């Protein structure tokens, strides 16, 4: 019992290893899929050197730009594959690595990743204005959804966001740590420690009712990484008049665009067209 208690405390107090699992492996380059890309080096708000990719649309007519906030494992060279197909449909893609991921410098923690997210969304907005596109989309997947939502508290151009996409994400670091401990029988009894040892300082829970832009919430009923509970709670707390909810009976974690013969790719494009941007 004492050993389990110690493991639970270590699990909760070393949140860096729990919430951030970076690597520097080069998984897939866009050129492997006949897509050009530009590596963009930029600095976080505290000066940490970061890296991102700008993948320009291959379509003749540019419709806008999508900035991707990726999940907690690997790096952008794997995560861009989730949305790379959108480059064929008129959308530039800007994806980036938080500190410690890929070739970005530094050590990942909540405050640092928040600073990275602010630098990245502001840079993405600048690129969007340069291309003179009409659609600016913020897309957060898994951990990236929580990071993206928190950045919007301080982003000064929320009124120009055409769509916020929240895919397989959560709204509270305390709560997801609690549910992870609760769901594992040896640590079940220690799960309340999550509310003491995990900080929600950079959680977006309080920001959700303030979003006024269109929001698409996606969650899978078969997701074992981030339970559908979180997606449902986020959807319930949204007050925007333009709320779209995709409850995927066959969905697991961040696989929305590849399940059911990729039917949701077409539905996503239709949604973007319906927004009138």
C-alpha positions as CSV (number, residue, x, y, z in Angstrom):
1,X,0.0,0.0,0.0
2,X,2.8,2.4,0.9
3,X,4.5,1.7,-2.5
4,X,1.3,2.4,-4.4
5,X,0.9,5.7,-2.5
6,X,4.4,6.6,-3.4
7,X,3.8,5.8,-7.0
8,X,0.7,7.8,-7.1
9,X,2.4,10.8,-5.6
10,X,5.2,10.5,-8.1
11,X,2.7,10.2,-10.9
12,X,1.0,13.4,-9.9
13,X,3.9,15.5,-8.8
14,X,6.0,14.7,-12.0
15,X,3.4,16.1,-14.4
16,X,6.0,16.8,-17.0
17,X,6.4,13.1,-17.8
18,X,2.7,12.5,-17.5
19,X,1.4,15.3,-19.8
20,X,4.4,15.7,-22.1
21,X,6.1,12.8,-23.9
22,X,8.2,14.5,-26.6
23,X,10.7,12.9,-28.9
24,X,12.9,14.1,-31.8
25,X,12.2,11.4,-34.3
26,X,11.5,12.5,-37.9
27,X,8.4,10.5,-38.7
28,X,7.0,11.8,-42.0
29,X,8.0,14.8,-44.1
30,X,5.4,16.4,-46.2
31,X,7.6,15.9,-49.3
32,X,7.0,12.2,-48.9
33,X,3.4,12.9,-49.8
34,X,4.2,15.4,-52.6
35,X,3.6,18.4,-50.4
36,X,6.0,21.3,-50.1
37,X,6.8,22.8,-46.7
38,X,8.8,25.6,-45.1
39,X,10.5,25.2,-41.8
40,X,9.9,28.3,-39.6
41,X,12.1,29.0,-36.6
42,X,10.6,31.4,-34.1
43,X,10.9,32.2,-30.4
44,X,8.5,31.6,-27.6
45,X,7.5,34.5,-25.4
46,X,10.4,33.7,-23.0
47,X,12.9,33.5,-25.9
48,X,13.0,29.7,-26.2
49,X,13.7,28.7,-29.8
50,X,10.9,26.8,-31.4
51,X,10.3,25.1,-34.8
52,X,7.2,24.9,-37.0
53,X,6.2,23.9,-40.5
54,X,4.1,25.9,-42.9
55,X,2.6,23.6,-45.5
56,X,1.1,25.7,-48.3
57,X,-2.1,24.6,-50.1
58,X,-1.8,22.8,-53.4
59,X,-5.1,24.2,-54.7
60,X,-5.2,27.2,-57.1
61,X,-7.5,29.1,-54.8
62,X,-6.4,29.6,-51.1
63,X,-9.3,29.5,-48.7
64,X,-7.4,30.1,-45.4
65,X,-5.0,28.7,-42.8
66,X,-5.3,26.1,-40.2
67,X,-3.0,26.2,-37.1
68,X,-2.6,22.9,-35.4
69,X,-1.9,22.4,-31.7
70,X,-0.8,18.7,-31.5
71,X,-1.0,16.1,-28.8
72,X,1.4,15.1,-26.0
73,X,3.5,12.4,-27.6
74,X,6.0,12.3,-30.5
75,X,6.2,15.6,-32.4
76,X,4.7,17.6,-35.3
77,X,6.3,15.3,-37.9
78,X,3.7,12.6,-37.0
79,X,0.8,14.8,-36.0
80,X,0.5,16.8,-39.2
81,X,-0.6,13.7,-40.9
82,X,-4.0,14.1,-39.2
83,X,-4.8,17.2,-41.3
84,X,-2.3,17.1,-44.2
85,X,-5.1,16.2,-46.6
86,X,-6.6,19.6,-46.1
87,X,-3.7,21.2,-48.1
88,X,-5.4,19.7,-51.2
89,X,-8.6,21.7,-50.5
90,X,-7.3,25.2,-50.3
91,X,-6.0,25.4,-46.8
92,X,-2.4,26.3,-45.7
93,X,-1.4,24.4,-42.6
94,X,0.8,25.7,-39.8
95,X,1.9,23.2,-37.3
96,X,4.6,23.6,-34.6
97,X,6.4,21.8,-31.8
98,X,6.2,22.9,-28.2
99,X,9.5,23.2,-26.3
100,X,11.4,19.9,-26.1
101,X,9.5,18.4,-29.0
102,X,11.2,17.7,-32.3
103,X,14.0,20.3,-32.7
104,X,12.4,22.9,-30.4
105,X,14.6,23.7,-27.5
106,X,13.8,23.8,-23.8
107,X,12.0,21.6,-21.3
108,X,8.3,21.1,-21.5
109,X,6.1,22.3,-18.6
110,X,2.7,23.9,-18.5
111,X,3.8,27.5,-18.3
112,X,6.4,27.1,-21.0
113,X,4.0,25.4,-23.3
114,X,1.5,28.2,-22.7
115,X,4.2,30.7,-23.8
116,X,4.9,28.6,-26.9
117,X,1.2,28.5,-27.8
118,X,0.9,32.3,-27.6
119,X,3.9,32.8,-29.9
120,X,2.7,30.1,-32.3
121,X,-0.9,31.4,-32.6
122,X,0.3,35.0,-33.1
123,X,2.7,33.8,-35.8
124,X,0.0,31.7,-37.5
125,X,-2.3,34.8,-37.5
126,X,0.4,36.8,-39.2
127,X,0.8,34.1,-41.9
128,X,-2.9,34.0,-42.3
129,X,-3.1,37.8,-42.9
130,X,-0.2,37.6,-45.4
131,X,-2.0,35.0,-47.6
132,X,-5.2,37.1,-47.5
133,X,-7.3,34.0,-47.0
134,X,-10.8,34.3,-45.5
135,X,-10.7,31.4,-43.1
136,X,-8.6,31.1,-39.9
137,X,-9.0,27.8,-38.1
138,X,-7.6,26.9,-34.7
139,X,-7.4,23.1,-34.3
140,X,-6.4,21.4,-31.1
141,X,-6.1,17.7,-30.7
142,X,-5.8,15.9,-27.3
143,X,-3.4,17.9,-25.1
144,X,-3.3,20.4,-27.9
145,X,-7.0,21.2,-27.4
146,X,-6.4,22.2,-23.8
147,X,-3.3,24.3,-24.8
148,X,-5.2,26.0,-27.7
149,X,-8.2,26.9,-25.5
150,X,-6.0,28.4,-22.8
151,X,-4.1,30.5,-25.4
152,X,-7.4,32.0,-26.6
153,X,-7.8,33.8,-23.3
154,X,-5.0,36.1,-24.3
155,X,-5.2,36.0,-28.1
156,X,-6.3,39.4,-29.3
157,X,-8.0,38.3,-32.6
158,X,-10.6,35.8,-31.4
159,X,-13.2,37.6,-33.4
160,X,-11.4,36.6,-36.6
161,X,-11.3,32.9,-35.8
162,X,-13.6,31.2,-38.3
163,X,-13.7,27.9,-36.4
164,X,-12.2,26.4,-33.2
165,X,-11.9,22.6,-33.5
166,X,-11.5,20.6,-30.2
167,X,-10.7,17.0,-31.0
168,X,-10.4,14.4,-28.3
169,X,-9.4,16.9,-25.7
170,X,-10.0,17.8,-22.1
171,X,-10.5,21.0,-20.0
172,X,-8.8,20.3,-16.6
173,X,-5.4,18.8,-15.8
174,X,-6.6,18.0,-12.3
175,X,-9.7,16.1,-13.6
176,X,-8.0,14.0,-16.2
177,X,-5.2,13.0,-13.7
178,X,-8.0,12.1,-11.2
179,X,-9.8,10.0,-13.8
180,X,-6.6,8.2,-14.9
181,X,-5.9,7.2,-11.3
182,X,-9.5,6.3,-10.6
183,X,-9.6,4.1,-13.7
184,X,-6.6,1.9,-12.6
185,X,-7.6,-0.3,-9.7
186,X,-4.3,-0.3,-7.8
187,X,-4.4,3.5,-7.6
188,X,-8.1,4.0,-7.3
189,X,-8.0,4.8,-3.6
190,X,-5.4,7.6,-4.2
191,X,-7.2,9.3,-7.0
192,X,-8.3,12.3,-4.9
193,X,-4.7,13.3,-4.5
194,X,-4.9,14.7,-8.1
195,X,-6.9,17.6,-6.8
196,X,-4.1,18.5,-4.4
197,X,-0.9,17.7,-6.4
198,X,-1.9,18.7,-9.9
199,X,-2.2,22.4,-10.9
200,X,-5.0,23.8,-13.0
201,X,-3.4,27.2,-13.4
202,X,-3.1,26.7,-17.2
203,X,-6.3,24.8,-17.6
204,X,-9.0,26.3,-19.9
205,X,-12.0,25.2,-17.9
206,X,-13.1,28.7,-17.0
207,X,-12.6,30.0,-20.5
208,X,-15.0,27.7,-22.3
209,X,-18.3,29.7,-21.6
210,X,-16.6,32.8,-23.0
211,X,-15.9,31.5,-26.5
212,X,-18.0,33.3,-29.1
213,X,-16.5,31.9,-32.3
214,X,-18.0,28.8,-34.0
215,X,-16.7,25.7,-32.2
216,X,-16.6,22.1,-33.3
217,X,-16.3,19.5,-30.5
218,X,-15.2,16.0,-31.5
219,X,-15.0,13.0,-29.2
220,X,-15.0,9.2,-29.6
221,X,-17.0,6.9,-27.5
222,X,-14.2,4.3,-27.8
223,X,-11.5,6.8,-26.8
224,X,-9.4,5.2,-24.0
225,X,-6.9,8.1,-23.8
226,X,-9.2,11.0,-23.2
227,X,-12.7,9.8,-22.3
228,X,-15.7,11.1,-24.1
229,X,-16.8,12.5,-20.7
230,X,-14.5,15.5,-21.3
231,X,-15.8,16.2,-24.8
232,X,-19.4,16.1,-23.6
233,X,-18.7,18.4,-20.7
234,X,-16.9,20.9,-23.0
235,X,-19.9,20.8,-25.4
236,X,-22.4,21.4,-22.5
237,X,-20.5,24.4,-21.2
238,X,-20.1,26.2,-24.5
239,X,-22.5,29.1,-24.9
240,X,-21.6,30.1,-28.4
241,X,-24.6,30.1,-30.8
242,X,-22.6,28.3,-33.4
243,X,-21.7,25.0,-31.7
244,X,-21.2,21.7,-33.6
245,X,-20.8,18.4,-31.8
246,X,-19.6,15.2,-33.3
247,X,-20.2,12.3,-31.0
248,X,-18.5,9.4,-32.8
249,X,-19.8,6.0,-31.8
250,X,-16.9,4.3,-33.6
251,X,-14.3,6.9,-32.8
252,X,-11.3,6.4,-30.6
253,X,-8.5,9.0,-30.1
254,X,-8.0,11.7,-32.7
255,X,-9.0,9.4,-35.6
256,X,-12.1,11.4,-36.7
257,X,-10.8,12.0,-40.3
258,X,-9.9,8.4,-40.9
259,X,-12.8,6.3,-39.6
260,X,-15.9,5.2,-41.5
261,X,-14.2,5.4,-44.9
262,X,-13.1,9.0,-44.2
263,X,-16.7,10.3,-44.3
264,X,-15.8,13.1,-41.8
265,X,-13.3,14.6,-44.2
266,X,-16.2,15.6,-46.5
267,X,-18.4,16.6,-43.6
268,X,-15.6,18.9,-42.3
269,X,-15.2,20.6,-45.7
270,X,-18.9,21.1,-45.8
271,X,-18.9,22.6,-42.4
272,X,-16.2,25.1,-43.4
273,X,-18.1,26.1,-46.5
274,X,-21.3,26.6,-44.4
275,X,-19.6,29.1,-42.1
276,X,-19.6,31.6,-45.0
277,X,-16.0,32.7,-44.7
